[in-house]
Amino acid sequence: MMTGSIACYKACGILSKLKQNGHQIKVVMSPSSLQFIGRATIEGLIGEAPVTDMYASGQNMDHIHLNRWADLVIVAPATANYINKIAYGLGDDLLTTLFLSHDFKKPFLIAPAMNTMMYLHPTTQASLQKLKEMKIEILETASGVLACGEVGYGRLLEPELIVQEIETRLLDHETTRTFNSEKMPTAKNIKVLITSGGTTEPIDDVRVITNSSTGQSAAKIADTLMESGIEVTYLHAENAKRPSHIGKRKSFKSFLDLQATLNEELRADHYDWIIHMAAVSDYSVIPTDGKISSTKEEITLKLKRNPKLIDQIKTLSPKSHLVGFKLTSTIDQKTIDEKVKSLFKTSHCDFVVQNDWNDIKNHRHQYVFYAQNEAPLALTSTDELSSALFQRIILKESL
């Protein structure tokens, strides 16, 4: 479903990719969305005209029929107007009545797109929280350049990320049912928590600083573990890559978000293993109220040091096996050894995985796996790392 936003052009990219991947698609458009994308464009992309008016002849029961037909419903883009209406039960058009006739037995995804101030407005945030409490899945907005020219949250996720979210939810049930159990040993009743992607720290109300972590390696590891039957909770940055298999997921933005989410998870549940791969900001910006003027020739940012999250994990979950990751940027082995040793001593890691920025920027995914009182293990790919972690988990849990 599409509501009236300039981000409708991105929805066309979503439709095109889904069609290429062989999915059957029906599109419902609000009257305002037709101001941005025409009927002919949608028909050209999916091979049939969009549904636009529930009062048209033969369409007055579409809000029931479409819900029964679909395996998944997504609203992209979803405006503040639509989000606030459905959160409070209004049903005055086809898109809102489609939500009210949803039976909560299949995925219903909402991908917001709006100006930063509209997104952060207390009414919109309260509506999003209300929808989450109904178990509606919100694909949180990204930070970037908006249509109004400002930079901040409210940007619709990129089409490829949204397609991945859709296909993950569609395929996971069938994949779980048909997965060849002989592919690798099973590991039931083991719970693993993985953190993934990079934190973003606000500079002012609309700007952020972040890092280049993509979460690709973490997603691969999560998939390997879930394929074996391990229960994985995946804490990920908003733009980080998601695993192909559905498990418990929570997204975070800033250092404080991730800290709060980790505290909540580790106090509420026991994890046998914690694989901490998130690229956490060492510093947060002391934020400026409002929006910094773009007319200034120079600005000075004040940073404050963040505590090390990895140092807090064993305090919160002392019985978990902790795997820490260390990204270095040096060829000096002595320096690398000292940094790895610090993770064992200060953070109380049980295992450490080290990789180097020089390899990453040259498109090499090489790692060194460290365990105390063992020789380091060199690994030449993320697949090898995933396998090594899986084998180590199985070995430990079988003792």
DRENROKE-562241 format. One line per 8 residues: number of its first residue (from 0); their letters; for each residue y negated, x negated, z of C-alpha. Coordinates in pm, 1 decimal. Example, Ala and Ser with C-alpha at 12.3 -4.5 7.8 and 13.67 -1.06 7.14 Angstrom:
2
0) AS) 450.0/-1230.0/780.0; 106.0/-1367.0/714.0
! end
This chain:
399
0) MMTGSIAC) 0.0/0.0/0.0; -350.4/-121.5/-84.2; -677.0/-32.0/87.8; -1028.7/-101.4/-34.3; -1097.2/-474.9/-11.6; -1191.0/-754.0/-249.7; -860.0/-906.3/-137.1; -684.2/-649.5/-361.1
8) YKACGILS) -677.1/-922.6/-624.8; -435.9/-1115.4/-399.3; -214.0/-808.8/-375.7; -165.6/-836.4/-751.9; -19.3/-1182.8/-694.3; 218.4/-1038.3/-435.7; 332.5/-765.9/-676.1; 384.6/-1011.7/-960.0
16) KLKQNGHQ) 602.1/-1243.0/-750.8; 808.0/-959.6/-603.0; 868.4/-817.7/-950.2; 974.2/-1160.7/-1079.2; 1219.6/-1180.9/-789.2; 1386.0/-856.1/-895.3; 1253.5/-612.6/-634.5; 1184.4/-244.3/-699.9
24) IKVVMSPS) 825.0/-168.2/-608.2; 612.3/141.1/-564.6; 240.2/104.9/-500.8; 18.2/345.8/-309.9; -357.1/291.1/-349.8; -648.1/433.0/-155.3; -942.2/568.1/-358.1; -1157.5/273.8/-247.9
32) SLQFIGRA) -897.9/18.1/-359.9; -934.3/156.7/-712.8; -1290.4/25.1/-708.5; -1144.3/-327.6/-705.3; -819.8/-298.4/-906.8; -748.9/-43.9/-1180.4; -438.7/170.6/-1227.2; -358.3/-2.0/-1555.8
40) TIEGLIGE) -339.4/-342.2/-1385.2; -82.7/-218.4/-1134.2; 120.5/-40.2/-1400.3; 123.0/-356.4/-1609.2; 251.5/-559.7/-1313.4; 530.6/-332.1/-1185.8; 606.9/-104.4/-1480.4; 495.0/223.3/-1324.1
48) APVTDMYA) 167.5/382.9/-1225.7; 48.2/365.2/-864.8; 43.1/674.0/-643.8; -316.8/753.5/-558.5; -353.3/1117.9/-454.3; -122.2/1319.5/-231.9; -290.4/1639.5/-348.6; -199.5/1583.6/-713.2
56) SGQNMDHI) 65.7/1811.9/-860.3; 412.7/1699.7/-754.3; 283.7/1440.1/-505.3; 214.4/1647.3/-194.3; 536.7/1529.8/-24.8; 511.2/1166.1/-130.1; 433.1/1051.2/223.0; 785.9/1166.3/316.9
64) HLNRWADL) 970.6/1069.2/-0.5; 821.1/720.1/-27.3; 905.7/636.2/332.6; 1267.2/740.8/277.7; 1289.3/549.5/-51.1; 1152.8/217.6/74.6; 1345.6/-53.7/258.1; 1014.9/-204.5/371.5
72) VIVAPATA) 652.6/-91.4/377.6; 356.7/-329.6/371.1; -15.8/-263.7/369.2; -192.1/-552.9/195.6; -481.8/-573.9/217.2; -539.5/-359.0/525.9; -904.2/-291.7/606.4; -1056.8/-243.1/950.4
80) NYINKIAY) -1105.6/124.3/864.0; -735.5/176.4/789.6; -615.6/-22.3/1091.9; -840.1/166.6/1333.0; -743.6/504.7/1184.9; -366.7/461.2/1208.5; -384.9/304.3/1553.8; -532.7/629.0/1683.1
88) GLGDDLLT) -312.3/865.3/1485.6; -544.2/987.7/1210.9; -371.7/1117.2/899.0; -631.0/1227.6/644.7; -497.0/1068.2/325.5; -173.8/946.9/168.0; -182.3/600.1/324.9; -241.5/721.7/679.9
96) TLFLSHDF) 16.0/1002.6/654.6; 267.3/748.2/524.7; 220.1/562.4/851.5; 252.7/879.9/1058.6; 581.7/964.7/884.3; 723.0/615.1/947.5; 1048.5/636.3/1147.0; 1035.6/281.0/1293.8
104) KKPFLIAP) 1384.9/209.4/1156.1; 1261.3/-29.8/886.6; 993.3/-299.7/874.0; 631.2/-185.3/851.2; 398.0/-480.3/793.1; 20.2/-488.9/804.1; -177.5/-774.8/647.7; -542.7/-744.5/755.7
112) AMNTMMYL) -835.4/-856.9/538.8; -1197.5/-826.2/646.4; -1510.5/-1008.9/757.8; -1472.6/-1224.3/1069.8; -1700.3/-1006.9/1281.7; -1508.7/-694.0/1181.9; -1178.5/-866.4/1259.4; -1295.7/-991.7/1599.2
120) HPTTQASL) -1466.6/-665.3/1694.0; -1318.1/-527.9/2017.1; -1226.0/-200.1/1846.6; -1026.7/-374.2/1573.3; -857.6/-609.7/1817.8; -765.2/-316.1/2042.8; -619.7/-132.0/1744.0; -414.2/-433.7/1638.1
128) QKLKEMKI) -279.1/-467.4/1991.0; -193.9/-96.9/1998.3; -0.9/-131.8/1671.0; 185.8/-436.7/1801.8; 291.7/-233.0/2103.7; 440.5/17.3/1855.3; 644.5/-274.3/1710.2; 438.7/-278.1/1389.4
136) EILETASG) 435.8/-632.8/1251.8; 89.8/-780.2/1196.5; 63.8/-1070.3/951.4; -229.6/-1234.9/1125.4; -523.5/-1338.0/910.5; -590.3/-1693.2/802.0; -912.6/-1886.5/847.8; -1103.5/-1981.0/535.3
144) VLACGEVG) -1388.8/-1896.4/301.1; -1444.0/-1519.8/294.2; -1584.6/-1305.8/13.2; -1919.2/-1289.8/195.0; -1945.9/-1668.7/176.9; -1884.9/-1725.9/546.2; -1598.5/-1930.9/685.5; -1375.8/-1784.7/954.9
152) YGRLLEPE) -1086.5/-1555.1/1040.4; -1022.4/-1239.6/842.2; -890.7/-1392.5/520.6; -576.3/-1227.8/380.6; -274.7/-1458.6/391.3; -190.5/-1622.9/60.5; 45.7/-1421.4/-165.6; 330.7/-1672.6/-141.2
160) LIVQEIET) 328.9/-1649.9/240.6; 328.2/-1270.1/232.0; 612.1/-1263.9/-22.5; 809.2/-1496.9/204.4; 752.2/-1261.9/499.7; 867.7/-963.3/293.7; 1179.5/-1130.9/156.7; 1273.9/-1272.6/495.6
168) RLLDHETT) 1284.5/-924.8/645.1; 1462.7/-772.3/347.5; 1730.8/-1037.4/317.8; 1812.5/-1130.8/674.1; 2043.6/-840.5/754.1; 2250.3/-893.3/439.0; 2247.0/-1270.3/483.4; 2373.7/-1242.1/839.4
176) RTFNSEKM) 2650.3/-1007.6/727.4; 2768.1/-1216.8/432.5; 2710.5/-1569.4/559.6; 3020.7/-1783.4/520.8; 3120.3/-1862.8/876.1; 3325.1/-2159.5/756.9; 3015.9/-2337.2/629.8; 2956.7/-2491.4/970.9
184) PTAKNIKV) 3077.4/-2440.1/1328.7; 2935.6/-2139.8/1510.5; 2741.4/-2173.6/1831.2; 2706.1/-1840.7/2005.6; 2505.1/-1784.4/2323.6; 2283.6/-2090.2/2272.1; 1909.4/-2023.4/2285.4; 1657.2/-2257.3/2123.6
192) LITSGGTT) 1277.7/-2241.6/2118.7; 1093.4/-2420.3/1834.8; 717.9/-2473.9/1803.6; 575.5/-2525.5/1455.6; 253.4/-2590.2/1264.8; -90.8/-2704.5/1372.5; -338.1/-2553.7/1616.0; -689.4/-2454.7/1507.6
200) EPIDDVRV) -982.5/-2504.9/1743.3; -1298.8/-2292.4/1706.4; -1629.6/-2469.3/1645.6; -1838.6/-2151.9/1651.6; -1767.9/-1784.9/1586.6; -1654.7/-1846.0/1226.7; -1560.4/-2214.9/1183.4; -1260.9/-2413.5/1305.6
208) ITNSSTGQ) -1111.9/-2762.3/1295.1; -739.9/-2806.2/1240.6; -478.8/-3048.8/1106.8; -251.8/-3067.9/804.6; 79.9/-2969.8/965.5; 269.8/-2720.6/744.5; 569.2/-2638.9/962.4; 812.0/-2695.4/673.8
216) SAAKIADT) 1045.3/-2922.0/869.5; 1049.9/-2686.3/1166.7; 1134.7/-2390.3/942.0; 1422.9/-2584.5/788.2; 1561.0/-2677.3/1129.6; 1527.8/-2317.2/1249.8; 1722.0/-2192.6/946.0; 2000.5/-2446.3/1002.6
224) LMESGIEV) 2039.1/-2341.0/1364.9; 2023.8/-1967.3/1296.0; 2284.0/-1997.0/1020.2; 2525.3/-2128.0/1282.3; 2467.4/-1833.4/1514.3; 2219.3/-2002.2/1748.3; 1946.0/-1770.5/1875.9; 1607.3/-1917.8/1782.6
232) TYLHAENA) 1260.9/-1820.8/1903.8; 999.7/-1955.3/1660.3; 643.3/-2010.0/1782.2; 433.9/-2086.1/1475.1; 76.8/-2143.9/1365.3; -58.6/-1863.4/1148.0; -27.5/-2056.0/821.3; 290.3/-2245.2/906.7
240) KRPSHIGK) 602.7/-2193.0/698.7; 842.9/-1934.9/839.1; 1222.1/-1963.3/844.4; 1416.6/-1763.6/586.2; 1616.9/-1590.5/858.4; 1461.8/-1341.7/1094.7; 1454.9/-1431.6/1460.1; 1208.1/-1378.5/1739.9
248) RKSFKSFL) 866.8/-1504.3/1626.9; 523.4/-1534.1/1778.8; 213.4/-1679.9/1615.5; -63.0/-1884.3/1773.1; -404.6/-2011.7/1673.1; -558.0/-2251.0/1923.1; -431.6/-2490.5/2187.9; -498.4/-2224.2/2450.9
256) DLQATLNE) -301.4/-1966.7/2250.5; 0.2/-2194.8/2225.8; -25.6/-2294.4/2591.5; -31.6/-1929.9/2701.0; 256.0/-1835.0/2469.1; 471.4/-2124.2/2590.3; 401.6/-2032.9/2951.6; 492.3/-1671.3/2884.8
264) ELRADHYD) 814.8/-1754.1/2701.2; 940.1/-2019.1/2941.6; 868.1/-1810.0/3248.9; 1028.8/-1497.5/3101.2; 1343.5/-1647.8/2952.3; 1575.8/-1947.6/2972.1; 1613.1/-2173.2/2670.0; 1894.7/-2423.9/2643.2
272) WIIHMAAV) 1689.6/-2636.4/2403.5; 1319.1/-2669.1/2327.5; 1223.3/-2844.9/2003.6; 849.9/-2910.1/2025.8; 729.3/-2980.1/1670.7; 383.4/-2820.5/1676.7; 91.9/-3050.9/1595.5; -123.7/-2977.0/1898.2
280) SDYSVIPT) -492.4/-3068.6/1901.1; -564.4/-3353.0/2140.7; -920.1/-3223.8/2174.5; -1090.6/-2884.5/2167.9; -1448.0/-2831.1/2060.1; -1692.3/-2707.6/2319.7; -1781.3/-2401.3/2110.4; -2128.2/-2287.5/2010.5
288) DGKISSTK) -2218.0/-1922.5/2062.9; -2276.2/-1738.2/1738.8; -2272.7/-1920.6/1405.6; -2412.6/-2271.0/1355.9; -2689.0/-2264.4/1097.6; -2591.0/-2413.6/761.7; -2947.2/-2540.7/708.8; -2912.7/-2826.9/957.4
296) EEITLKLK) -2881.3/-3172.2/801.6; -2662.7/-3296.0/1087.1; -2477.0/-3138.3/1376.0; -2310.9/-3293.5/1678.2; -1987.8/-3152.0/1814.5; -1879.4/-3209.7/2172.5; -1505.9/-3237.9/2230.6; -1306.9/-3203.7/2549.6
304) RNPKLIDQ) -960.6/-3349.1/2593.2; -671.1/-3106.0/2608.3; -384.7/-3165.6/2849.5; -55.7/-3263.7/2689.1; 149.3/-2948.5/2643.1; 471.9/-3143.2/2612.4; 414.6/-3282.9/2962.7; 421.1/-2926.5/3101.0
312) IKTLSPKS) 744.1/-2807.9/2940.0; 994.7/-2961.0/3180.6; 796.6/-2827.8/3475.8; 823.5/-2476.8/3333.9; 1183.9/-2512.6/3216.1; 1349.7/-2804.2/3398.7; 1704.9/-2725.7/3283.1; 1622.2/-2718.4/2911.2
320) HLVGFKLT) 1698.9/-3009.6/2680.4; 1362.6/-3117.4/2537.8; 1319.2/-3271.4/2192.7; 975.9/-3425.7/2140.4; 824.4/-3533.3/1809.6; 595.2/-3831.1/1764.2; 389.4/-3880.8/1449.6; 270.5/-4240.9/1417.1
328) STIDQKTI) 48.7/-4418.3/1166.8; 154.3/-4779.6/1193.6; 415.1/-5025.0/1072.1; 412.2/-5210.1/1405.4; 752.0/-5142.3/1560.7; 637.8/-5252.6/1905.2; 366.5/-4986.3/1905.4; 614.6/-4723.0/1789.0
336) DEKVKSLF) 861.4/-4819.9/2062.8; 590.7/-4790.7/2328.5; 488.7/-4443.0/2213.2; 848.9/-4323.5/2205.8; 914.8/-4471.8/2549.3; 612.0/-4284.6/2684.1; 758.1/-3951.3/2572.2; 1079.9/-4026.9/2757.8
344) KTSHCDFV) 900.7/-4140.7/3072.3; 591.1/-3920.1/3094.4; 703.6/-3604.6/2916.0; 1066.0/-3626.1/3035.9; 1201.5/-3572.1/2686.0; 1577.2/-3588.6/2642.7; 1540.8/-3685.9/2275.8; 1252.5/-3804.0/2057.9
352) VQNDWNDI) 1209.8/-3782.9/1681.3; 957.8/-4024.1/1529.1; 810.3/-4008.4/1181.7; 515.3/-4186.1/1023.7; 211.2/-4062.5/834.5; 253.8/-4330.5/569.9; 589.0/-4175.8/473.6; 451.0/-3822.7/472.1
360) KNHRHQYV) 158.4/-3899.4/243.9; 401.4/-4065.5/1.9; 619.7/-3750.9/5.5; 900.5/-3915.5/201.8; 1059.3/-3721.7/486.0; 1207.8/-4000.4/694.8; 1273.9/-3984.0/1066.8; 1415.7/-4191.5/1349.8
368) FYAQNEAP) 1614.5/-4004.1/1614.3; 1601.5/-4156.7/1963.5; 1827.8/-4081.8/2258.4; 1814.4/-4272.7/2585.2; 2067.6/-4554.4/2610.9; 2164.0/-4514.1/2244.7; 2072.3/-4702.3/1929.3; 1806.1/-4524.4/1717.3
376) LALTSTDE) 1943.2/-4321.5/1426.0; 1757.0/-4349.0/1092.5; 1746.3/-4025.9/890.0; 1626.9/-4000.6/531.0; 1560.6/-3626.8/492.3; 1485.0/-3307.9/681.2; 1836.8/-3188.0/598.0; 1979.7/-3491.5/778.8
384) LSSALFQR) 1749.8/-3429.2/1074.4; 1854.7/-3061.7/1090.9; 2220.6/-3161.6/1085.8; 2169.2/-3428.6/1352.6; 1995.2/-3183.4/1584.5; 2262.2/-2919.1/1529.7; 2543.1/-3165.8/1601.6; 2366.8/-3289.7/1914.4
392) IILKESL) 2319.4/-2933.5/2039.8; 2685.6/-2847.5/1979.1; 2797.3/-3167.4/2150.7; 2582.9/-3110.0/2460.1; 2663.4/-2740.6/2494.3; 3037.7/-2799.2/2460.4; 3047.2/-3038.9/2754.0
! end
